Amino acid sequence: MAGFQDIVGQEQIKEQLRNAISTGKVSHAYIINGEKSSGKEFIARMFAMSLQCEKGEIEPCQECRSCKQALSDNHPDIIRVTHEKPNTISVEDIRTQVNNDVAIKPYSGAYKIYLINEAEKMTPQAQNAILKTLEEPPAYAVILLLTANVNSLLPTILSRCVVLNMKPVADELVKKYLMEQLQIPDYKAEVCVAFARGNVGRAKALASSEDFENVKAEAISLLKYIQDMELNEIIAAIKKITEYKLEINDYLDICAIWYRDVLLFKATNDVNHLVFRDEIQTLRKTAQRSSYEGIEQVIRALDTAKRRLDANVNFELTMELLMMTIQEKG
């Protein structure tokens, strides 16, 4: 962990937070909004560490007592709000850890910083409780609300915070990060980037996941031979997927990217831009066999399956319908 320069992408957010530190115009509340694993917490920790740094520079020095405490998560004036219930931040959590604590002056830092991760889990009562602090905060208080769904927060909270929206990071930056920082080989980095869709944390998790490699192999194997398989064999293959720790959406993404490759190759006959270019023989065969309309129907069916599973429609039924579409159209 280092400084703002180690945040991949997110130039606007970096500039805004650096300006706040250099001018001393630090808002009493920020919302960092972005999807899961997009790096919200890393940015929040950097900002908190910089604000408390004894050297008073824009980048945290990492050597003073304050920075060392922040690095080891032991800083008395950087408070992480915790919650016992996995899906709820209750009014009690906010009252005991924020409202009743904020009146006590900082122990050693210039600020008292509260980090509330997964802020979308705050109940309406909890949000109303934090609103009281946001309406009349002490000069030294800074509240950082990290959320994957800014729309779940009350308009009255939004109006009192500076909202920072995370943007998807450019593919080439994510690839560069995986190759340079994690020593991931070129081809593997490219596959992870295709799945991560601009989310650095997701790319990093996929790059280091053994399950991802296995699921990818299973999915490609199924798509290669699905034309010759009986329904009961397909069901057995699907059951096997659920043994892995990856989310089913990752499996459906693998299938979607496979068919995007088929579509691209059918249209251009060019191998260079394909994600699964090491499977060119099978991709070529599928592209020759399938119509444009058929491939597009499969891609739509994958999207429909995702939505059905999100809505808790029966897993086996959803996957059976999907596989029958792939067998017929793909």
ZICOR-V119948 format. One record per backbone hydrogen bond with DSSP energy under -1.0 kcal/mol. CO is the residue of the C=O (numbers start at 1). NH is the residue of the N-H. Records with the same first field share a line. If there is no record, write none. Layout:
CO = NH  NH
This chain:
3 = 6
4 = 7
10 = 14
11 = 15
12 = 16
13 = 17
14 = 18
15 = 19
16 = 20
17 = 21
18 = 22
19 = 23
20 = 24
24 = 26
28 = 143
29 = 162
30 = 145
31 = 164
32 = 147
33 = 166
35 = 38
37 = 201
39 = 43
40 = 44
41 = 45
42 = 46
43 = 47
44 = 48
45 = 49
46 = 50
47 = 51
48 = 52
64 = 68
65 = 69
66 = 70
67 = 71
68 = 72
69 = 74
70 = 73
75 = 78
77 = 113
79 = 115
85 = 88
89 = 123
90 = 94
91 = 95
92 = 96
93 = 97
94 = 98  99
95 = 100
98 = 102
101 = 104
112 = 142
113 = 79
114 = 144
115 = 81
116 = 146
118 = 121
119 = 122
121 = 89
123 = 127
124 = 128
125 = 129
126 = 130
127 = 131
128 = 132
130 = 134
131 = 135
132 = 136
138 = 141
140 = 112
142 = 114
143 = 30
144 = 116
145 = 32
146 = 119
147 = 34
149 = 152
150 = 153
154 = 157  158
155 = 159
157 = 160
158 = 161
162 = 31
164 = 33
170 = 174
171 = 175
172 = 176
173 = 177
174 = 178
175 = 179
176 = 180
177 = 181
178 = 184
185 = 189
186 = 190
187 = 191
188 = 192
189 = 193
190 = 194
191 = 195
192 = 196
193 = 197
196 = 199
198 = 169
199 = 203
200 = 204
201 = 205
202 = 206
203 = 207
204 = 208
206 = 209
209 = 213
210 = 214
211 = 215
212 = 216
213 = 217
214 = 218
215 = 219
216 = 220
217 = 221
218 = 222
219 = 223
220 = 224
221 = 225
222 = 226
225 = 228
226 = 229
230 = 234
231 = 235
232 = 236
233 = 237
234 = 238
235 = 239
236 = 240
237 = 241
238 = 242
240 = 243
241 = 244
247 = 250  251
248 = 252
249 = 253
250 = 254
251 = 255
252 = 256
253 = 257
254 = 258
255 = 259
256 = 260
257 = 261
258 = 262
259 = 263
260 = 264
261 = 265
262 = 266
263 = 267
264 = 268
265 = 269
271 = 274
276 = 279
277 = 280
279 = 283
280 = 284
281 = 285
282 = 286
283 = 287
284 = 288
285 = 289
286 = 290
291 = 295
292 = 296
293 = 297
294 = 298
295 = 299
296 = 300
297 = 301
298 = 302
299 = 303
300 = 304
301 = 305
302 = 306
303 = 307
304 = 308
305 = 309
306 = 310
307 = 311
308 = 313
309 = 312
314 = 318
315 = 319
316 = 320
317 = 321
318 = 322
319 = 323
320 = 324
321 = 325
322 = 326
323 = 327
324 = 328
325 = 329
326 = 330
